[in-house]
Structures are given as structure tokens and as C-alpha cells.
Amino acid sequence: METNARSLKGLDWISLLMADVKDGVGVYLSVFLLTVRHWSPDKIGLVIAGPSLIGVLVQGPAGAFIDRTRHKRLLLVVASVIIAGCCLAVVLNSNFYPVLLSQLGVGLTQSVYAPCVAAITLGIVGQAALSQRIGRNESFNHLGNMVAAIIAGLLGRYVSYEAIFYFSMAQCALLVVAVLVVRERDIDHDRARGATAAAGQPASVASVKELLANRSILVLTVAIALFHFANAPLLPLLGQKMGLVDQKNSSLYLSGAIIVAQGVMVFVAKYAGRAAENGRKKVLLVAFVLLPVRALLFAFIGNPYALTAIQLLDGIGAGLLGVVTILMIADLSAGTGRFNLLQGVVYSAIGLAAALSSIGAGYVVEHFGYAAGFGALAGAGVLATVFYWLAVPETKDIQPAVPAVA
């Protein structure tokens, strides 16, 4: 089936603009609260953990809902409006609880973005073309992050940190326009959930029990969660460390770190989509190996320019992870009709891991310093790498599941 060029172009723009929107300014919130609001690292850790904690509760149900709904575009529109409101709430409030509530709102809605875009992509291009299309989506996503970081860094340095939040609101509005570029008629909603159907018959769907009983799914979920347990606090802590060294230029340093990483990811994501066609596991192993190396370097290096350069490693790792994780999920859910539910389960595990590590890292930094915090995360990264290599199988040639129930 030949797909519509307009819808594919819309996917490009969604991926580009979604980069910063889905996290509600992301890591800049950490530096804003430290350097402008003068919050302590442990309180910042709680706020940063908020979206992840909510994600644990809603990712699974959100994925199941995305499997069923034919209004995936509307979900993206509503989520973008809510994210814009949460950004405004941070600017207008300096107290802990209003800011925490705004981030809980971010967590509630950001669970929609990744599975919805992946589902729309699968529904348009199909399983056979998914590898290269996901690589293209991720390349545009990282390009969007890079451009947004440049603009946010300049706004934070020469206007105000608050201006970064208004910029994110403008991105939300543009994302709504991009979503409407995708034509509804180009999305095959059965294919978007990884379901198969015989001619003239409804698509078969696996039971949740059947899906979660798959050992390969379990160990992949644990491995990805361990990765994010080690990775999630690294960039926020890096931003705080840079802010303490030079508060005036902290937004520029942090933007530089993001730009370096995202610039590398643009090219790595394209490579990952092609390389993963020959096997997923070894490609993703590179991301796991680089994680503890990066954390250790952050622990012992204090120069902001050197710290920025180290983000090259994050560019390689995250570029590979973003593409290959989705492909492995698609492999394991093929034929089940539960592609988005499985995404939700994996993202829930990621959210729990990220929340726990953000809280724990904030506590360690508060009582033992930044070097100890980065060192602990490096140890977690080593554990994640060993588990991944020993436990997770290759998924590229796995046979599509045949649901036992309809």
C-alpha cells in the first residue's frame, strides 16, 4: 500500500517539534529551580521524579487505550495543550506544591507522545518498513532537540530563564498544527497496534496475561528499566553541577551539552535504523556500555567545556537506544495486537526506574556530593550492561505471536 506523502511529512514535523514538548522543558527545569528559585537538590529531585512516578501508573493503561482508539491524533493535540498549561504554571508559581502538581500533569500527558507517534508510524508504513522510518523519526526528534536547545540557551542567557518556558508553549502550538497535517485515512489502526487479520475477519488480539508471560518481554523490560535507572539523573545533575560553577552562563553550558548530544543523535539514529536490520542486540549493547563510562567521567571532571564534550557519548547511546528499543518492542509484539500496551509497560518500568533514581541521586548528592552521585549511577550502569548482555535475546528473527484469544 502506497502511503501518502503529506502524512509522512507530518510525521517528520511531529518528530521535530515533539522533542522538547513531551517533557515540558525537561532538564532546564532542574537548573531553573536551582539557580533562579534556589531550591535544594533533594526537593528538585522530588519534582523531577514526579512525571516518572505518574508515568508508572498511567503508561500501561495509556498504551492499552492507544491500541483501541482511532483518535490518536486528538490525543496528541490534547496532550500538547496540557503541557503548555503546565509550563505556564511553573512560571507563575515558585512554591513547591504548585510546581510539583504541574510536573505531575506533565507526567500524566507525556505518556501519550511516544506510543502514539510510534503507533501512527506503524499504522502508516507497516512492520517491514518500520526500521528505517523509526530511524528517520528519531533523527528529526534529535534535530528538534538540538534546535530547541540552541534557542533555549540563548533565551536563558540573554532574556530570562522564564522565556524558555514560553518558548516551550509556542512549540506546543506548532505541534498541534503538525499533527493535523497527518491524514486520518492514511492510518491503518489494526496495523498500528501490531494486529494481524485474515481476509474478511477481525484482527486477533492477545490477552494481557499471554503478553506478560513472555520471558523475552520481561527481561527486555527489566534491562531497559535498569538503563534508565542509571541514566535518568545524569543530565539534570550535570546541569546543576554546571550551574554551581558558573550560574550566569549555566543555560549556555547546559544547552551546549544538549546540542552536542542531539547533533550526534541525528546521525546515529539514521545509522541505527539501518544497522538494526541485521540484528538488534549488538547495536543496543553499545548504548549500555557507554553509559557507565559517561557517568564516571562526569564524577571526576569539573571543567564545563570538557563536560559538554563528554555528551558525545550520550549522543551515541541515546541515538541507538531510541531506535532499537521501539524495534525490539515491535518484534516481540508482532501479531499480538498489543504493540502500544507493550510500549506502555516498558515506559512504566522506565518511569519507575527514573523516579527512584532521581530521588536517590538527589539524596546522595545532598549528603555526599556530586562525585558520589555520579559514581553510584556508574555502578548502576555496569549492572544494567551485564544484565542486558546475559539475559536479553536477539529479537530480529523472532516468530510473530499467534494470539490464543481474539
GITA-V780636 format. One record per helix or strand of 3 or more residues. SS is the DSSP state (helix for helix, strand for strand). FROM is the first residue (numbers start at 1). TO is the last residue. If there is no record, write none. Layout:
ss->SS from->FROM to->TO
ss->SS from->FROM to->TO
This chain:
ss->helix from->5 to->21
ss->helix from->27 to->35
ss->helix from->41 to->68
ss->helix from->72 to->92
ss->helix from->96 to->110
ss->helix from->113 to->125
ss->helix from->130 to->158
ss->helix from->161 to->181
ss->helix from->184 to->186
ss->helix from->189 to->192
ss->helix from->208 to->212
ss->helix from->215 to->245
ss->helix from->250 to->278
ss->helix from->281 to->300
ss->helix from->304 to->333
ss->helix from->339 to->368
ss->helix from->370 to->391
